[in-house]
Amino acid sequence: MKRTVLMIIDGLRADMVTPTLTPNLCKIASTGRLFQQHRSVFPSATRVNSASIATGCLPTTHGLFGNAIALDEGDGLHPVSVGPSDFRERLRAATGRTLLAPTLAEQVANIGGAIIYSNSSAGAAHLQDPDGHGWLFHRSGSHAPGLVPLQSDPMQSITYDARGDIETVTQFCDALLSSNETPVFINWICEPDHSQHALELGCEAHHATISGSDACAGRVKKAVDALRHRGDDVLFVLGSDHGHETVDTVVPVEALLIKAGLKAATDSSDVVLASSGMGALIYLATDAEAQSERIAQWLSEQKWCGAIYAGDALEDIGLAPRDGLAIAFSMGKTNAVNRHGIPGFGHVAGDRFTPSDTSGHGQHGGLGPYETQPFLIVEGANVSVGTSDEATCTIDIAPTLLRHLGLATHGMDGVPLPLSD
């Protein structure tokens, strides 16, 4: 039967896929197609890209705008992190829905369904199948179709680290090789992203983490080959959701907005900052909408701020001026090199969810050249071996999987990847 297997290695930037660090990935690339101009959506963060990978849509279409967003839960707009396990229900309670576009799990629900094993944050995992059309396995609670909780949950003991990734991959490969008629299998591991937030990029510990993730990819590839040996036509898609750059400084943007007289107080709902790290969103209450131009002008005067998008210009980066969103911006960037020879520095937009002691460590969320460049490899019987310089994006993954299964891609912003010369 035709099957698709998608593996996401969270946070692995494209220029770190090398023969020394990632021999398994390079071996897979040598038998498949490597997309050298692959990009994430903005913000270049896991949760929003998880939604884009799941739906094949830009944030403006699927409706999830960042790693943190502003929600009105009855007392005005307030920042809400998308990461916790209760986010899905908070979003549904506040807006009456989860995502605005169907996920892969929904698209294949009637032809055998999807099985998803994720070791990401709960919020990012839930965005793969927020309405319970498939089987989702995650340490915060696993479910069968219909969001029916699994009484015996093998993921409850999984840890959010490299060891947890190894066990997640073990369970994933066991499921993949079991007797089943499931057309879509998705595996998402948390490393190297999880460790990069607490490490200097390029250090020995960082390299070891990447090597561990590469070994996980090798195990999934072995399982995929076993399926092919049985006679299945498997399209194997292997990539990441975003890259990382080095934190220069954490700028207390929320506090500076208050100091400049642009926001009333930390907990005020007039002006709300929702940071995704090296990029951020600003939401405005209805009676504060006149502040938009003034805030955008103020941001343009700050040395720590990079590109700014306000109003209709939000559409240029896949967002839209709705639900209170008024401004998006990327923090300032330099191409400086850290002490391990890794280029790319940027500031972080500090808010209540952002640790203040991350200078020198990895981060992402903005429009920098390295944080926005994940890697992407596609391997299969009808895939031309080589490299592609065609511009691609995380929104192109879902339509590529559906095309392999002979399904339509109507309503998606992404397009199937060019897999032949």
C-alpha positions in Angstrom: 0.0 0.0 0.0 1.0 3.6 -0.3 2.2 5.1 2.9 3.8 8.4 4.1 6.2 8.7 7.0 7.1 12.2 8.3 9.8 12.8 10.9 10.5 16.2 12.3 13.8 16.8 14.2 13.0 19.9 16.1 15.2 22.9 15.7 18.0 21.4 13.5 19.2 24.2 11.2 20.1 23.3 7.7 23.8 24.1 7.8 24.3 21.6 10.7 23.3 18.7 8.5 26.9 17.6 7.7 28.7 14.2 7.2 30.4 14.6 10.5 27.5 15.6 12.7 24.7 13.8 10.9 26.0 10.8 8.9 22.5 9.2 8.8 20.8 12.2 7.5 23.5 12.7 4.8 23.2 9.0 3.8 19.4 9.4 3.5 19.9 12.6 1.5 22.3 10.7 -0.9 19.4 8.4 -1.8 16.7 11.1 -1.9 16.2 14.8 -2.6 17.6 17.6 -0.5 15.8 20.9 -0.6 18.4 23.6 -0.1 16.1 26.7 0.0 13.7 25.4 2.6 12.1 27.9 5.0 9.8 28.0 8.0 6.8 30.3 8.3 7.0 33.3 10.6 7.3 33.3 13.5 10.1 30.7 13.0 8.8 28.8 16.1 7.7 25.2 16.7 4.0 25.6 17.6 3.1 27.8 14.6 5.1 25.7 12.2 3.6 22.5 13.7 0.2 23.9 12.7 1.5 24.8 9.2 3.1 21.4 8.7 -0.2 19.7 9.8 -2.4 21.8 7.6 -0.3 22.9 4.7 -1.4 26.5 5.4 0.1 29.8 6.4 -0.8 31.2 9.9 -3.4 33.5 8.3 -5.2 30.5 7.0 -5.0 28.1 9.9 -5.4 30.8 12.5 -2.5 30.1 15.0 -0.2 33.2 14.8 2.7 32.4 17.1 4.3 30.4 20.0 2.3 32.8 22.2 -0.8 34.7 21.2 -3.3 37.0 22.8 -6.8 35.7 23.7 -9.8 37.3 25.2 -11.2 34.8 27.7 -13.8 37.3 29.0 -11.6 39.9 30.6 -9.9 41.5 27.6 -6.8 40.5 25.6 -4.0 38.8 27.5 -1.0 36.8 26.4 -1.3 33.1 26.4 1.5 30.5 25.7 0.6 27.9 23.2 2.8 25.3 24.9 0.9 24.0 27.9 -1.5 21.1 27.7 -4.5 23.2 28.4 -4.0 25.6 25.5 -6.2 23.6 23.1 -9.2 23.8 25.4 -8.6 27.5 26.2 -8.5 28.3 22.5 -11.7 26.4 21.9 -13.4 28.0 24.8 -12.4 31.5 23.8 -13.0 31.2 20.1 -15.3 28.2 19.5 -12.6 26.4 17.5 -9.0 25.2 17.3 -7.4 25.5 13.9 -9.3 27.0 11.0 -7.9 24.5 8.4 -8.1 20.7 8.4 -5.0 18.8 9.5 -3.5 15.7 7.8 -5.1 13.6 10.5 -8.5 14.9 9.4 -7.7 14.6 5.7 -7.0 10.9 6.0 -9.5 10.0 8.8 -11.6 8.0 6.4 -8.9 6.0 4.6 -7.0 4.5 7.6 -6.2 7.5 9.6 -3.0 8.9 11.1 -0.7 7.8 13.9 1.4 10.6 15.5 4.1 10.1 18.1 5.4 13.5 19.5 8.0 14.5 22.1 7.5 18.2 21.6 5.6 20.5 23.9 2.0 19.5 24.6 0.7 22.5 22.6 2.9 21.7 19.5 1.8 18.1 19.7 -1.9 18.8 20.0 -1.7 21.1 16.9 -0.9 18.0 14.8 -4.4 16.8 15.5 -6.3 19.3 17.8 -9.7 17.8 17.1 -8.9 14.1 17.5 -9.3 12.7 14.1 -6.3 10.3 14.5 -4.2 8.6 17.1 -1.9 11.0 19.0 0.7 9.7 21.5 2.3 12.3 23.9 3.4 12.3 27.5 0.7 14.8 28.5 -2.0 12.3 27.5 -2.6 10.1 24.4 -5.8 9.7 22.6 -7.6 7.6 20.0 -9.9 9.1 17.4 -12.6 11.2 19.0 -10.1 12.5 21.6 -10.8 9.3 23.6 -8.1 9.0 26.2 -6.0 5.8 26.2 -6.3 3.9 29.5 -3.0 2.3 29.0 -0.7 5.1 27.8 2.9 4.1 26.9 4.0 7.7 26.6 3.4 8.8 30.2 6.9 7.9 31.3 8.5 9.7 28.4 10.9 12.5 29.3 11.3 15.8 27.4 14.9 15.2 26.4 17.2 13.1 24.3 16.4 9.9 26.3 12.7 10.6 25.8 13.3 11.0 22.0 14.9 7.6 21.9 12.0 5.9 23.6 9.5 7.9 21.5 11.2 6.6 18.3 11.2 3.1 19.7 7.5 3.2 20.2 7.0 4.9 16.8 9.0 2.2 14.9 7.1 -0.5 16.7 3.8 1.0 15.6 5.1 1.6 12.1 6.1 -2.1 11.7 2.9 -3.5 13.3 0.1 -5.0 11.3 -1.9 -1.9 10.2 -3.4 -0.1 7.2 -2.5 3.4 8.3 -1.4 5.7 5.5 0.1 8.6 7.6 2.7 8.2 10.3 4.3 11.2 12.0 7.2 11.3 14.5 8.4 14.5 16.1 11.4 14.6 18.4 12.4 17.5 20.7 16.1 17.5 20.2 18.3 19.3 19.3 15.8 22.2 19.9 15.3 21.5 23.6 19.0 21.4 24.5 19.9 24.3 22.1 17.9 26.7 24.3 20.4 26.0 27.1 23.6 25.5 25.2 26.0 27.5 23.1 25.5 26.5 19.4 28.5 24.4 18.2 29.8 23.3 21.6 30.7 19.7 22.3 27.4 19.0 24.1 25.4 20.5 21.3 27.2 18.3 18.7 26.5 15.2 20.9 22.8 16.1 21.0 22.6 16.5 17.2 24.4 13.1 16.8 21.7 11.5 19.0 18.9 13.0 16.9 20.7 11.7 13.8 20.8 8.2 15.3 17.1 8.4 15.8 16.6 9.3 12.1 18.7 6.3 11.2 16.4 4.0 13.2 13.3 5.4 11.5 14.9 5.0 8.1 15.6 1.3 8.9 11.9 0.8 9.8 10.9 2.6 6.6 13.1 0.3 4.6 11.6 -2.7 6.3 8.1 -1.5 5.2 9.4 -1.2 1.6 10.8 -4.7 1.8 7.3 -5.9 2.6 6.1 -4.2 -0.6 4.8 -0.9 0.6 5.3 2.3 -1.4 6.6 4.6 1.3 7.3 8.3 0.8 9.7 9.3 3.6 9.9 13.0 4.5 12.5 14.1 7.0 13.0 17.7 8.1 12.9 20.2 10.9 10.6 23.1 11.7 13.1 25.9 12.1 16.7 26.6 12.9 18.4 28.4 15.8 20.6 31.5 16.2 22.6 32.8 19.2 20.9 35.1 21.7 22.7 38.5 21.8 20.5 40.1 24.6 17.0 39.7 26.0 15.3 43.0 25.6 12.5 43.7 28.1 10.1 44.9 25.3 7.0 44.7 27.5 8.6 46.9 30.2 9.9 49.3 27.6 6.4 49.7 26.1 5.1 50.7 29.5 8.0 53.0 30.1 7.4 54.7 26.8 3.7 55.3 27.7 2.5 52.9 25.0 1.0 50.3 27.4 -0.8 51.0 30.6 0.6 48.3 32.8 2.1 44.8 32.8 -1.3 43.1 33.0 -3.3 45.7 31.0 -5.2 44.5 28.0 -4.9 47.6 25.9 -1.6 46.6 24.3 -0.5 43.0 24.5 3.0 41.6 23.6 3.2 38.0 22.6 6.8 36.9 22.1 7.9 33.9 20.1 11.6 34.6 21.0 13.4 36.5 18.3 10.1 37.6 16.8 7.0 38.9 18.5 3.4 40.0 17.9 1.5 43.1 19.3 -2.2 42.9 19.8 -4.4 45.9 20.5 -7.7 46.2 22.2 -10.5 47.9 20.1 -10.2 51.1 22.1 -6.4 51.1 21.6 -6.3 50.6 17.8 -5.3 54.2 17.2 -2.0 53.4 19.0 -0.8 51.1 16.1 1.0 53.7 14.1 2.6 55.3 17.2 3.9 51.9 18.4 5.2 50.9 14.9 7.0 54.2 14.8 8.5 53.7 18.2 9.7 50.2 17.3 11.4 51.6 14.2 13.4 53.9 16.4 14.8 51.1 18.6 18.2 49.7 17.7 17.2 46.3 18.9 14.3 46.0 16.5 14.4 44.6 13.0 11.7 44.3 10.3 8.3 45.6 11.3 4.9 44.7 9.7 1.7 46.5 10.6 -1.9 46.4 9.4 -2.3 44.9 5.9 1.5 44.5 5.6 1.1 41.5 8.0 0.0 39.6 4.9 3.5 39.8 3.6 4.7 37.4 6.3 1.6 35.1 6.3 -0.3 36.8 9.0 -3.4 39.0 9.0 -4.7 42.0 11.0 -7.5 40.2 12.8 -8.4 39.0 16.3 -6.6 42.0 17.7 -3.3 41.4 15.9 -1.9 44.8 14.8 1.9 44.5 14.5 4.5 41.8 14.1 8.3 42.3 14.2 11.5 40.5 14.1 14.3 41.4 16.5 17.6 42.9 15.3 20.2 40.6 13.7 23.9 40.4 13.0 26.0 37.8 11.2 28.4 37.7 14.0 30.1 34.3 14.8 30.1 32.8 18.3 33.2 31.3 19.9 32.4 27.9 18.3 32.3 29.4 14.8 28.5 29.4 14.4 27.2 32.5 12.6 24.0 34.3 13.4 23.1 36.5 16.4 19.8 38.1 17.3 18.0 39.8 20.2 15.1 38.2 22.0 11.8 40.0 22.7 11.4 39.7 26.5 8.0 39.1 28.0 6.5 37.2 31.0 7.1 33.9 29.3 10.8 34.6 28.4 13.7 33.7 30.7 16.1 36.6 31.1 19.3 34.7 31.3 19.6 33.1 27.8 22.4 35.3 26.3 24.8 33.1 24.3 22.3 30.2 24.0 20.2 29.2 21.0 16.8 30.8 20.2 14.6 31.4 17.2 11.2 33.0 16.2 12.3 35.8 14.0 13.4 36.3 10.4 17.1 35.7 10.6 18.7 33.6 7.9 19.6 30.7 10.1 16.5 30.4 12.3 14.3 30.4 9.3 16.2 27.7 7.5 15.2 24.2 8.6 16.4 21.2 6.5 14.2 19.0 4.3 14.9 15.6 2.7 12.4 13.6 0.7 13.1 10.0 -0.2 11.0 7.5 -2.1 10.7 5.3 -5.2 9.6 8.2 -7.5 11.9 10.8 -6.1 14.8 12.0 -8.2 18.1 11.8 -6.3 19.9 15.1 -6.0 19.4 18.6 -4.7 16.8 21.2 -5.4 17.3 25.0 -5.3 13.6 25.7 -5.6 12.1 27.8 -2.8 10.1 25.6 -0.4 8.4 26.0 2.9 7.0 24.0 5.8 3.5 24.5 4.3 4.6 22.3 1.3 5.0 19.1 3.4 1.3 18.3 3.9 0.3 18.6 0.2 3.3 16.5 -0.7 2.1 13.7 1.5 -1.4 13.9 0.3 -0.3 13.8 -3.4 1.5 10.6 -2.7 -1.7 9.1 -1.3 -3.7 10.3 -4.3 -5.7 12.9 -2.3 -6.6 16.4 -3.2 -4.9 19.4 -1.6 -7.7 22.0 -2.0 -7.6 24.9 0.3 -3.9 24.6 1.2 -1.5 27.5 0.7 1.4 25.1 0.2 2.0 23.1 -3.0 3.4 19.6 -3.5 7.2 19.5 -3.6 9.0 19.0 -6.9 10.3 15.5 -6.5 11.6 14.9 -10.0 14.0 16.7 -12.4 
